Amino acid sequence: MSTSQPKGHEERQARFVTDSGIELKPFYTPQDLESRGWRYEERLGYPGESPFTRGVYPTMYRGRLWTMRQYAGYGTAEETNKRYRYLIEQGQMGLSVAFDLPTQMGYDADHPLAEGEVGKAGVSICSLEDMERLFSGIPLGRISTSMTINSPAAVLLAMYIAVGERQGVPPARLAGTTQNDVLKEFIARKTYIFPPAFSMRLATDLIVYCAKRMPRWNPISISGYHMREAGATAVQEIAFTLANAICYVEATLERGLSVDEFAPRLSFFFSCDRNFLEEVAKFRAARRLWAKIMKERFGAKDPRSCALRFHTQTAGSSLTAQQPLNNVIRTALQALAAVLGGTQSLHTNAYDEALALPTEESALLALRTQQIIAEESGVPDTIDPVGGAYAIEALTDELEARALEYIERIDAMGGMLKAIETGFVQREIEESAYRKQREVERGERLVVGVNVFRSDEDDEEREDKAKLRVLKVPPEVRQKQIERLNALRRRRDAKKVQEALERLRAAARGDENLMPYILEAVKAYATVGEICDVFREEFGVYREPVTF
C-alpha cells in the first residue's frame, strides 16, 4: 500500500485562508479588535439581547438543548413512518420530512416525468391519504415537524393541517416549519415550478395565513444551505440568504401586515461546512447583521423580529464516497461548530450519504453524534464559549462586513429578484464553485481520501472492507403508489374534487389568499399533481435563462 502525503509547511503557507478567501493571521491579539473600534456592547452584548451575537435566547443550551431534527424520508409513507418512529424512540426531538423529487416538482407518482424517481430522494406523497399514513401514530400536537418543500409548500402544509385536525389538533397548536423558500430554488436548488411572480405570491400567501392562524408555525425557512452546497462561500451564504429574506419581508409588508406581525416566525437554514472557525463565526455574523437589518431597515420593535433563529445541516457536499467512514469525523466537527455557533436545531449527515440514502444504522450513528456532543462534551454547559476569542471575533467582523457589501450591491441592482433575473447571484456561486473545484484538483484544497492520504485500493474494495450496507429503494415503490392513486380516484367524490379545483382556479385568477382554497381541495382528496396543474395551466412554468 502507498499513500500520498500533504505538502510541506513552506507550500502550506499559501493555504492559510478561509473558504471565503479571508486571510488568517498567525495569531490574534486584542489589537485586532481595537483597530476596528470594537466595543463590547455594540459587537457582542449578552445572549438573548440585540444584536444577538452570542445567541437568540438568554440561557441558550443551559435552558434547553437544540432540537435534534434528523432529515429523513424514502420510499412509501409506511416505510418513512417506520423510520420516524425508530428515530423518535432513539431520542430524536423533532421530525424533518424529505420528499421525493416528483412531490417537490408537483407531480403525482403516475406522471411520466416521475418514472425512476418515486421514493428515491425522499418519501412519495401524492394525496392526503399518503400524509395520513406518513404520520400514523405520531401525535402532531406533541412533536414539531419540518418539511423541506418549496414550490408546492402550501399544498403539503394544507395536508399536514388536515392530518392534525383529524387527530384533534387545531392549526393553532401545530408546531414546525415549511421551507417555502422559492427564491433559492431559482438560484441553486432548481426545484422550481412556477414563474417568480406567482411563486412569490404562493410563498407570501403561506406567510400571511400562518401569521393569522398558526402562531407556532414557521411559515418559511430562508435557506442558505442549498446555495452553499452549490458552491457559495460562507460570505455569499450569509449575504444571499439575508438578501432573500429582505425580499420576503418586503413582499409580506406589501400584503398589509406590519413587520412585527410576522417577522418573529421567520426562520433560517444554514450549512455547516469544513472550515471550523469560519463556520462558528458565520452564524454569529449572520445573527448580528440580521438584527441590524430588521431594526434599521424595517423598523422592527419586537426583539423577536430581530432574532435570527436557524436550523443547521452538516455539509452534504463535504461527504466523500472515497473512504466513507472519514465522513463520521467530518460530520462530528461540523456539528460541533454548529453548536458553538448557537444553532436552534441540527441535522447531522450519515457517513454513507455520498453513496445512497442512509441506512437505519448510519442514521442512528448520526443522531448519536449530536447526543454525544450534548451529553458528554460539556460544550452546551456555558453560553457562547468562543465569545471574546480574538480570532473568532475578528472573523465574525470580517464576515459581517463582506456580507453587507454584497447586500448593498444587490440593493443597487434593484433587489434580489432583479439580481436573480440578471443571473448575478447564480454567476457568483458558479464562479466560487469552479474556483473551489480547481483548488481540489490542483491539490491546493486538501480532501483526505480524495487528493491526499489515498490508498492504492479502489473504492469497491474499500467499501467491501468497511462492510457498508447501501440502502436501495425498490422500483416497485412507484407501481404501488400508482395503484393507490387509482384506487383513491375511484373512491373519492369526483364532483367534489372538481368543484374544489375550480374554486381554487377562480381564486388564483384574483388576488385572494389561496391557502383556504388549497385546504378545501386537499380535504376533498385532490392530489398534489392536480392542484399544481391548476397553477401550471393558469401561470405556466418557469424556464431558466441561460447564463455564462
Rosetta blueprint (number, residue, H / E / L):
1 M L
2 S L
3 T L
4 S L
5 Q L
6 P L
7 K L
8 G L
9 H H
10 E H
11 E H
12 R H
13 Q H
14 A H
15 R H
16 F L
17 V E
18 T L
19 D L
20 S L
21 G L
22 I L
23 E E
24 L L
25 K L
26 P L
27 F L
28 Y L
29 T L
30 P H
31 Q H
32 D H
33 L H
34 E H
35 S L
36 R L
37 G L
38 W L
39 R L
40 Y H
41 E H
42 E H
43 R H
44 L L
45 G L
46 Y L
47 P L
48 G L
49 E L
50 S L
51 P L
52 F L
53 T L
54 R L
55 G L
56 V L
57 Y L
58 P L
59 T L
60 M H
61 Y H
62 R H
63 G H
64 R L
65 L L
66 W L
67 T E
68 M E
69 R E
70 Q E
71 Y E
72 A E
73 G L
74 Y L
75 G E
76 T L
77 A H
78 E H
79 E H
80 T H
81 N H
82 K H
83 R H
84 Y H
85 R H
86 Y H
87 L H
88 I H
89 E H
90 Q L
91 G L
92 Q L
93 M L
94 G E
95 L E
96 S E
97 V E
98 A E
99 F E
100 D L
101 L H
102 P H
103 T H
104 Q H
105 M L
106 G L
107 Y L
108 D L
109 A L
110 D L
111 H L
112 P H
113 L H
114 A H
115 E L
116 G L
117 E L
118 V L
119 G L
120 K L
121 A L
122 G L
123 V E
124 S L
125 I L
126 C L
127 S L
128 L H
129 E H
130 D H
131 M H
132 E H
133 R H
134 L H
135 F L
136 S L
137 G L
138 I L
139 P L
140 L L
141 G L
142 R L
143 I L
144 S L
145 T E
146 S E
147 M E
148 T E
149 I L
150 N L
151 S L
152 P L
153 A H
154 A H
155 V H
156 L H
157 L H
158 A H
159 M H
160 Y H
161 I H
162 A H
163 V H
164 G H
165 E H
166 R H
167 Q L
168 G L
169 V L
170 P L
171 P H
172 A H
173 R H
174 L L
175 A L
176 G E
177 T E
178 T E
179 Q L
180 N L
181 D L
182 V L
183 L H
184 K H
185 E H
186 F H
187 I H
188 A H
189 R H
190 K L
191 T L
192 Y L
193 I L
194 F L
195 P L
196 P H
197 A H
198 F H
199 S H
200 M H
201 R H
202 L H
203 A H
204 T H
205 D H
206 L H
207 I H
208 V H
209 Y H
210 C H
211 A H
212 K H
213 R H
214 M L
215 P L
216 R L
217 W E
218 N E
219 P L
220 I E
221 S E
222 I E
223 S E
224 G L
225 Y H
226 H H
227 M H
228 R H
229 E H
230 A L
231 G L
232 A L
233 T L
234 A H
235 V H
236 Q H
237 E H
238 I H
239 A H
240 F H
241 T H
242 L H
243 A H
244 N H
245 A H
246 I H
247 C H
248 Y H
249 V H
250 E H
251 A H
252 T H
253 L H
254 E L
255 R L
256 G L
257 L L
258 S L
259 V H
260 D H
261 E H
262 F H
263 A H
264 P H
265 R H
266 L E
267 S E
268 F E
269 F E
270 F E
271 S E
272 C E
273 D L
274 R L
275 N L
276 F H
277 L H
278 E H
279 E H
280 V H
281 A H
282 K H
283 F H
284 R H
285 A H
286 A H
287 R H
288 R H
289 L H
290 W H
291 A H
292 K H
293 I H
294 M H
295 K H
296 E H
297 R H
298 F L
299 G L
300 A L
301 K L
302 D L
303 P H
304 R H
305 S H
306 C H
307 A L
308 L L
309 R L
310 F E
311 H E
312 T E
313 Q E
314 T E
315 A L
316 G H
317 S H
318 S H
319 L L
320 T L
321 A L
322 Q L
323 Q L
324 P L
325 L L
326 N H
327 N H
328 V H
329 I H
330 R H
331 T H
332 A H
333 L H
334 Q H
335 A H
336 L H
337 A H
338 A H
339 V H
340 L H
341 G L
342 G L
343 T L
344 Q L
345 S E
346 L E
347 H E
348 T L
349 N L
350 A L
351 Y L
352 D L
353 E L
354 A L
355 L L
356 A L
357 L L
358 P L
359 T L
360 E H
361 E H
362 S H
363 A H
364 L H
365 L H
366 A H
367 L H
368 R H
369 T H
370 Q H
371 Q H
372 I H
373 I H
374 A H
375 E H
376 E H
377 S L
378 G L
379 V H
380 P H
381 D H
382 T L
383 I L
384 D L
385 P L
386 V L
387 G L
388 G L
389 A L
390 Y H
391 A H
392 I H
393 E H
394 A H
395 L H
396 T H
397 D H
398 E H
399 L H
400 E H
401 A H
402 R H
403 A H
404 L H
405 E H
406 Y H
407 I H
408 E H
409 R H
410 I H
411 D H
412 A H
413 M H
414 G L
415 G L
416 M H
417 L H
418 K H
419 A H
420 I H
421 E H
422 T L
423 G L
424 F H
425 V H
426 Q H
427 R H
428 E H
429 I H
430 E H
431 E H
432 S H
433 A H
434 Y H
435 R H
436 K H
437 Q H
438 R H
439 E H
440 V H
441 E H
442 R L
443 G L
444 E L
445 R L
446 L L
447 V L
448 V E
449 G L
450 V L
451 N L
452 V E
453 F L
454 R L
455 S L
456 D L
457 E L
458 D L
459 D H
460 E H
461 E H
462 R H
463 E H
464 D H
465 K H
466 A H
467 K L
468 L L
469 R L
470 V L
471 L L
472 K L
473 V L
474 P L
475 P L
476 E H
477 V H
478 R H
479 Q H
480 K H
481 Q H
482 I H
483 E H
484 R H
485 L H
486 N H
487 A H
488 L H
489 R H
490 R H
491 R H
492 R L
493 D L
494 A H
495 K H
496 K H
497 V H
498 Q H
499 E H
500 A H
501 L H
502 E H
503 R H
504 L H
505 R H
506 A H
507 A H
508 A H
509 R H
510 G L
511 D L
512 E L
513 N L
514 L L
515 M H
516 P H
517 Y H
518 I H
519 L H
520 E H
521 A H
522 V H
523 K H
524 A L
525 Y L
526 A L
527 T L
528 V H
529 G H
530 E H
531 I H
532 C H
533 D H
534 V H
535 F H
536 R H
537 E H
538 E H
539 F H
540 G L
541 V L
542 Y L
543 R L
544 E L
545 P L
546 V L
547 T L
548 F L
